[in-house]
Amino acid sequence: MSGCCLEKGGIPFIDFCLAYNGCYLLILGVTMQTSATQQPRSVGSVTIKLDVADRERIATLAIARKRTPHYLMKEAILEYVKKEEARQNFITAAQTSFLHYQQTGIHITLDEFSSWVDQVQLNPAEPMPVCHT
């Protein structure tokens, strides 16, 4: 489940949470939905249709950055994929956490977590609250 963009002390936050004795923070009232995706086709090259104005914007930026339009488009796509993978990892971790909570009832409340966050800013060694049912 690593790869989440949230981090605590250099450790991916989801790894930190999952390593914390099976205790999960439950945020009530939040619904996260995902939609089914189609399987991607394996291709050697991809064509993207852009209108003239968008191509001109990319070309202008490429000149200013001393890069090719291809480089800028590839970097933009890869950055988008990285962001969406992190988002999906977060959603998957939240769904797994909620399932664990439903099965065990073990959790900390949002108030307990918020209080801990305030305390850890003053004292980074502050232990997390004790999990309970």
C-alpha positions as CSV (number, residue, x, y, z in Angstrom):
1,M,0.0,0.0,0.0
2,S,3.0,2.3,-0.2
3,G,3.1,5.2,-2.6
4,C,0.6,7.4,-0.8
5,C,1.5,11.0,-1.0
6,L,0.9,11.6,2.7
7,E,4.0,11.1,4.8
8,K,4.9,11.2,8.5
9,G,8.6,11.4,9.3
10,G,9.7,10.2,5.8
11,I,7.6,7.0,6.1
12,P,4.7,6.7,3.7
13,F,1.7,7.5,5.9
14,I,-0.2,4.4,4.9
15,D,2.7,2.1,5.8
16,F,2.9,3.9,9.1
17,C,-0.8,3.4,9.8
18,L,-0.8,-0.3,8.7
19,A,2.2,-1.0,10.9
20,Y,0.5,0.6,13.9
21,N,-0.9,-2.6,15.6
22,G,-3.8,-2.9,13.2
23,C,-5.4,0.3,14.6
24,Y,-7.2,2.5,12.1
25,L,-8.6,6.0,12.2
26,L,-12.2,6.0,11.2
27,I,-13.6,9.2,9.6
28,L,-17.3,8.9,9.6
29,G,-19.6,10.4,7.0
30,V,-17.1,10.1,4.1
31,T,-18.0,8.1,1.1
32,M,-15.4,7.3,-1.5
33,Q,-16.5,5.9,-4.8
34,T,-14.5,4.4,-7.5
35,S,-15.7,3.4,-11.0
36,A,-14.8,0.3,-12.9
37,T,-12.1,0.9,-15.5
38,Q,-11.5,-0.8,-18.8
39,Q,-8.4,-2.9,-19.3
40,P,-5.8,-0.8,-21.1
41,R,-4.6,-2.0,-24.5
42,S,-1.0,-2.6,-25.0
43,V,0.3,-0.3,-27.7
44,G,3.7,0.9,-28.9
45,S,2.7,4.5,-29.5
46,V,-0.3,6.7,-28.6
47,T,-1.9,9.5,-30.6
48,I,-3.4,12.4,-28.7
49,K,-5.7,14.8,-30.6
50,L,-5.2,18.4,-29.5
51,D,-6.7,21.5,-31.0
52,V,-4.5,24.2,-32.6
53,A,-4.6,26.5,-29.5
54,D,-3.4,23.7,-27.2
55,R,-0.6,22.7,-29.5
56,E,0.5,26.3,-29.7
57,R,0.5,26.7,-25.9
58,I,2.6,23.5,-25.6
59,A,5.0,24.6,-28.3
60,T,5.5,28.0,-26.7
61,L,6.2,26.4,-23.3
62,A,8.6,23.9,-24.9
63,I,10.6,26.7,-26.4
64,A,10.7,28.6,-23.1
65,R,11.8,25.5,-21.2
66,K,14.2,24.4,-23.9
67,R,12.5,21.1,-24.2
68,T,10.5,19.3,-26.9
69,P,6.7,19.3,-27.0
70,H,7.0,15.5,-26.8
71,Y,9.0,15.8,-23.5
72,L,6.5,18.2,-21.9
73,M,3.5,16.0,-22.9
74,K,5.2,12.8,-21.7
75,E,6.1,14.4,-18.3
76,A,2.6,15.8,-17.9
77,I,1.1,12.4,-18.5
78,L,3.5,10.6,-16.1
79,E,2.9,13.2,-13.4
80,Y,-0.9,12.7,-13.8
81,V,-0.5,8.9,-13.6
82,K,1.7,9.2,-10.5
83,K,-0.9,11.5,-8.8
84,E,-3.8,9.2,-9.7
85,E,-2.0,6.1,-8.5
86,A,-1.4,7.8,-5.2
87,R,-5.1,8.7,-5.0
88,Q,-6.1,5.1,-5.8
89,N,-3.7,3.7,-3.2
90,F,-5.3,6.1,-0.6
91,I,-8.8,5.0,-1.6
92,T,-7.8,1.3,-1.4
93,A,-6.2,1.8,2.0
94,A,-9.3,3.6,3.3
95,Q,-11.5,0.8,2.1
96,T,-9.3,-1.8,3.7
97,S,-9.2,0.2,6.9
98,F,-13.0,0.5,7.0
99,L,-13.4,-3.2,6.4
100,H,-11.0,-3.9,9.3
101,Y,-13.0,-1.5,11.5
102,Q,-16.3,-3.3,10.6
103,Q,-14.8,-6.6,11.4
104,T,-13.0,-5.7,14.7
105,G,-14.4,-2.4,15.9
106,I,-10.8,-1.3,16.7
107,H,-10.3,2.4,16.0
108,I,-9.3,5.9,17.3
109,T,-11.7,8.8,16.9
110,L,-11.1,11.9,14.8
111,D,-10.9,14.0,18.0
112,E,-8.3,11.7,19.4
113,F,-6.3,11.8,16.2
114,S,-6.6,15.6,15.9
115,S,-5.4,16.0,19.4
116,W,-2.5,13.8,18.7
117,V,-1.6,15.7,15.6
118,D,-1.5,19.0,17.6
119,Q,0.7,17.3,20.3
120,V,3.1,15.7,17.8
121,Q,3.8,19.1,16.3
122,L,5.2,20.2,19.6
123,N,6.8,16.8,20.5
124,P,7.6,14.6,17.5
125,A,8.1,11.6,19.8
126,E,4.5,11.8,21.1
127,P,2.9,8.3,20.9
128,M,-0.3,7.8,19.0
129,P,-3.5,7.3,21.0
130,V,-4.3,3.8,22.2
131,C,-6.7,1.9,19.9
132,H,-10.1,0.9,21.4
133,T,-13.4,-0.6,20.4
